[in-house]
Amino acid sequence: MFWSIKKLSQFFDLKPSKNPPVLAFMGRKQAVDFSNTTLRTWVREIPSDAFEIKRQEKLIVIEKTAAIQFGGLDDSDTVKKFNSGEYAIGWLDQPDECTRQDVGMLRGTMRFKRQTTTTLRLLQHTRRSICCLQTFQRSSL
Protein backbone atom coordinates (compact mmCIF):
# COMPACT_ATOMS: atom_id res chain seq x y z
CA MET A 1 0.00 0.00 0.00
CA PHE A 2 2.81 2.41 0.91
CA TRP A 3 4.50 2.05 -2.48
CA SER A 4 1.20 2.27 -4.36
CA ILE A 5 0.40 5.59 -2.71
CA LYS A 6 3.91 6.90 -3.42
CA LYS A 7 3.52 5.95 -7.10
CA LEU A 8 0.08 7.60 -7.33
CA SER A 9 1.48 10.74 -5.68
CA GLN A 10 4.22 10.87 -8.32
CA PHE A 11 1.84 10.03 -11.16
CA PHE A 12 -0.52 12.86 -10.22
CA ASP A 13 2.41 15.15 -9.32
CA LEU A 14 1.00 15.77 -5.83
CA LYS A 15 2.88 18.31 -3.75
CA PRO A 16 3.26 18.32 0.05
CA SER A 17 0.38 20.09 1.76
CA LYS A 18 -1.29 20.51 5.14
CA ASN A 19 -4.34 18.56 3.97
CA PRO A 20 -3.24 16.02 1.35
CA PRO A 21 -5.91 14.12 -0.59
CA VAL A 22 -7.09 10.79 0.81
CA LEU A 23 -6.29 8.31 -1.97
CA ALA A 24 -6.97 5.01 -0.26
CA PHE A 25 -8.62 3.00 2.47
CA MET A 26 -6.77 0.34 4.42
CA GLY A 27 -8.67 -1.70 6.94
CA ARG A 28 -10.10 -4.81 8.42
CA LYS A 29 -13.53 -6.06 9.47
CA GLN A 30 -12.93 -5.18 13.14
CA ALA A 31 -11.26 -1.85 13.98
CA VAL A 32 -9.63 -3.29 17.10
CA ASP A 33 -7.99 -6.06 15.05
CA PHE A 34 -6.67 -3.49 12.59
CA SER A 35 -5.17 -1.36 15.37
CA ASN A 36 -3.72 -4.32 17.28
CA THR A 37 -2.11 -6.12 14.35
CA THR A 38 -2.17 -4.50 10.91
CA LEU A 39 -1.30 -0.97 12.02
CA ARG A 40 1.46 -2.26 14.29
CA THR A 41 2.94 -4.18 11.36
CA TRP A 42 2.79 -1.00 9.23
CA VAL A 43 4.67 0.98 11.91
CA ARG A 44 7.28 -1.77 12.23
CA GLU A 45 7.85 -2.26 8.47
CA ILE A 46 7.60 1.23 6.92
CA PRO A 47 10.36 3.83 7.56
CA SER A 48 9.09 6.12 10.32
CA ASP A 49 10.22 9.31 8.57
CA ALA A 50 8.04 8.50 5.52
CA PHE A 51 4.64 8.73 7.21
CA GLU A 52 2.65 10.30 10.02
CA ILE A 53 -0.28 8.62 11.76
CA LYS A 54 -3.14 10.92 12.72
CA ARG A 55 -5.08 8.60 15.02
CA GLN A 56 -7.97 10.94 15.74
CA GLU A 57 -8.68 11.47 12.02
CA LYS A 58 -7.76 7.83 11.28
CA LEU A 59 -5.31 8.87 8.57
CA ILE A 60 -1.83 7.80 7.59
CA VAL A 61 -0.18 10.70 5.75
CA ILE A 62 2.54 9.64 3.32
CA GLU A 63 5.31 12.22 2.95
CA LYS A 64 2.69 14.99 3.30
CA THR A 65 1.52 14.38 -0.29
CA ALA A 66 -1.29 11.82 0.12
CA ALA A 67 -3.23 10.07 2.86
CA ILE A 68 -4.73 6.68 3.60
CA GLN A 69 -7.88 6.40 5.69
CA PHE A 70 -7.70 3.41 8.01
CA GLY A 71 -10.00 1.55 10.33
CA GLY A 72 -12.54 -1.19 10.68
CA LEU A 73 -15.68 -1.84 8.72
CA ASP A 74 -17.49 -2.21 12.07
CA ASP A 75 -16.76 1.43 13.03
CA SER A 76 -19.71 3.73 12.28
CA ASP A 77 -17.43 6.78 11.85
CA THR A 78 -15.37 4.93 9.24
CA VAL A 79 -18.49 3.76 7.42
CA LYS A 80 -19.87 7.33 7.35
CA LYS A 81 -16.67 8.51 5.68
CA PHE A 82 -17.27 5.93 2.93
CA ASN A 83 -20.33 7.88 1.81
CA SER A 84 -18.15 10.73 0.60
CA GLY A 85 -14.94 8.77 -0.01
CA GLU A 86 -13.32 8.82 -3.44
CA TYR A 87 -10.53 6.28 -3.16
CA ALA A 88 -8.14 5.10 -5.83
CA ILE A 89 -7.16 2.01 -3.81
CA GLY A 90 -8.91 -0.09 -1.22
CA TRP A 91 -7.00 -2.66 0.81
CA LEU A 92 -8.51 -5.21 3.20
CA ASP A 93 -6.42 -7.29 5.55
CA GLN A 94 -7.96 -10.69 6.30
CA PRO A 95 -10.84 -10.35 3.81
CA ASP A 96 -12.11 -13.77 4.84
CA GLU A 97 -13.54 -11.95 7.89
CA CYS A 98 -15.63 -9.71 5.61
CA THR A 99 -18.98 -10.28 3.94
CA ARG A 100 -19.73 -9.55 0.30
CA GLN A 101 -21.68 -6.51 1.54
CA ASP A 102 -18.56 -5.19 3.32
CA VAL A 103 -16.47 -5.55 0.17
CA GLY A 104 -19.25 -4.02 -1.94
CA MET A 105 -19.41 -1.01 0.36
CA LEU A 106 -15.69 -0.40 -0.12
CA ARG A 107 -15.89 -1.07 -3.86
CA GLY A 108 -18.51 1.70 -4.11
CA THR A 109 -15.93 4.23 -2.92
CA MET A 110 -13.56 3.50 -5.80
CA ARG A 111 -14.29 6.71 -7.64
CA PHE A 112 -11.16 8.85 -7.27
CA LYS A 113 -11.23 11.39 -10.10
CA ARG A 114 -8.38 13.14 -11.86
CA GLN A 115 -7.87 14.54 -15.34
CA THR A 116 -6.29 11.33 -16.61
CA THR A 117 -7.21 7.67 -16.87
CA THR A 118 -5.68 5.31 -14.34
CA THR A 119 -6.32 1.84 -13.04
CA LEU A 120 -8.21 1.65 -9.75
CA ARG A 121 -7.80 -1.38 -7.54
CA LEU A 122 -9.42 -3.10 -4.63
CA LEU A 123 -6.92 -5.44 -3.01
CA GLN A 124 -7.47 -8.12 -0.45
CA HIS A 125 -4.70 -9.49 1.71
CA THR A 126 -4.53 -12.73 3.61
CA ARG A 127 -1.55 -14.36 5.21
CA ARG A 128 -1.36 -16.76 2.29
CA SER A 129 -1.44 -14.32 -0.60
CA ILE A 130 -2.25 -10.91 -1.96
CA CYS A 131 -4.74 -10.97 -4.78
CA CYS A 132 -6.27 -8.31 -6.91
CA LEU A 133 -10.03 -8.57 -6.48
CA GLN A 134 -10.94 -6.11 -9.16
CA THR A 135 -8.96 -4.02 -11.61
CA PHE A 136 -10.78 -1.83 -14.06
CA GLN A 137 -10.27 1.21 -16.24
CA ARG A 138 -12.12 4.43 -15.64
CA SER A 139 -12.29 6.48 -18.81
CA SER A 140 -14.07 9.42 -17.19
CA LEU A 141 -11.38 10.31 -14.65
C-alpha positions in Angstrom: 0.0 0.0 0.0 2.8 2.4 0.9 4.5 2.0 -2.5 1.2 2.3 -4.4 0.4 5.6 -2.7 3.9 6.9 -3.4 3.5 6.0 -7.1 0.1 7.6 -7.3 1.5 10.7 -5.7 4.2 10.9 -8.3 1.8 10.0 -11.2 -0.5 12.9 -10.2 2.4 15.1 -9.3 1.0 15.8 -5.8 2.9 18.3 -3.8 3.3 18.3 0.1 0.4 20.1 1.8 -1.3 20.5 5.1 -4.3 18.6 4.0 -3.2 16.0 1.4 -5.9 14.1 -0.6 -7.1 10.8 0.8 -6.3 8.3 -2.0 -7.0 5.0 -0.3 -8.6 3.0 2.5 -6.8 0.3 4.4 -8.7 -1.7 6.9 -10.1 -4.8 8.4 -13.5 -6.1 9.5 -12.9 -5.2 13.1 -11.3 -1.9 14.0 -9.6 -3.3 17.1 -8.0 -6.1 15.0 -6.7 -3.5 12.6 -5.2 -1.4 15.4 -3.7 -4.3 17.3 -2.1 -6.1 14.4 -2.2 -4.5 10.9 -1.3 -1.0 12.0 1.5 -2.3 14.3 2.9 -4.2 11.4 2.8 -1.0 9.2 4.7 1.0 11.9 7.3 -1.8 12.2 7.9 -2.3 8.5 7.6 1.2 6.9 10.4 3.8 7.6 9.1 6.1 10.3 10.2 9.3 8.6 8.0 8.5 5.5 4.6 8.7 7.2 2.6 10.3 10.0 -0.3 8.6 11.8 -3.1 10.9 12.7 -5.1 8.6 15.0 -8.0 10.9 15.7 -8.7 11.5 12.0 -7.8 7.8 11.3 -5.3 8.9 8.6 -1.8 7.8 7.6 -0.2 10.7 5.8 2.5 9.6 3.3 5.3 12.2 2.9 2.7 15.0 3.3 1.5 14.4 -0.3 -1.3 11.8 0.1 -3.2 10.1 2.9 -4.7 6.7 3.6 -7.9 6.4 5.7 -7.7 3.4 8.0 -10.0 1.6 10.3 -12.5 -1.2 10.7 -15.7 -1.8 8.7 -17.5 -2.2 12.1 -16.8 1.4 13.0 -19.7 3.7 12.3 -17.4 6.8 11.8 -15.4 4.9 9.2 -18.5 3.8 7.4 -19.9 7.3 7.3 -16.7 8.5 5.7 -17.3 5.9 2.9 -20.3 7.9 1.8 -18.1 10.7 0.6 -14.9 8.8 0.0 -13.3 8.8 -3.4 -10.5 6.3 -3.2 -8.1 5.1 -5.8 -7.2 2.0 -3.8 -8.9 -0.1 -1.2 -7.0 -2.7 0.8 -8.5 -5.2 3.2 -6.4 -7.3 5.5 -8.0 -10.7 6.3 -10.8 -10.3 3.8 -12.1 -13.8 4.8 -13.5 -12.0 7.9 -15.6 -9.7 5.6 -19.0 -10.3 3.9 -19.7 -9.6 0.3 -21.7 -6.5 1.5 -18.6 -5.2 3.3 -16.5 -5.6 0.2 -19.3 -4.0 -1.9 -19.4 -1.0 0.4 -15.7 -0.4 -0.1 -15.9 -1.1 -3.9 -18.5 1.7 -4.1 -15.9 4.2 -2.9 -13.6 3.5 -5.8 -14.3 6.7 -7.6 -11.2 8.9 -7.3 -11.2 11.4 -10.1 -8.4 13.1 -11.9 -7.9 14.5 -15.3 -6.3 11.3 -16.6 -7.2 7.7 -16.9 -5.7 5.3 -14.3 -6.3 1.8 -13.0 -8.2 1.7 -9.8 -7.8 -1.4 -7.5 -9.4 -3.1 -4.6 -6.9 -5.4 -3.0 -7.5 -8.1 -0.5 -4.7 -9.5 1.7 -4.5 -12.7 3.6 -1.6 -14.4 5.2 -1.4 -16.8 2.3 -1.4 -14.3 -0.6 -2.2 -10.9 -2.0 -4.7 -11.0 -4.8 -6.3 -8.3 -6.9 -10.0 -8.6 -6.5 -10.9 -6.1 -9.2 -9.0 -4.0 -11.6 -10.8 -1.8 -14.1 -10.3 1.2 -16.2 -12.1 4.4 -15.6 -12.3 6.5 -18.8 -14.1 9.4 -17.2 -11.4 10.3 -14.6 
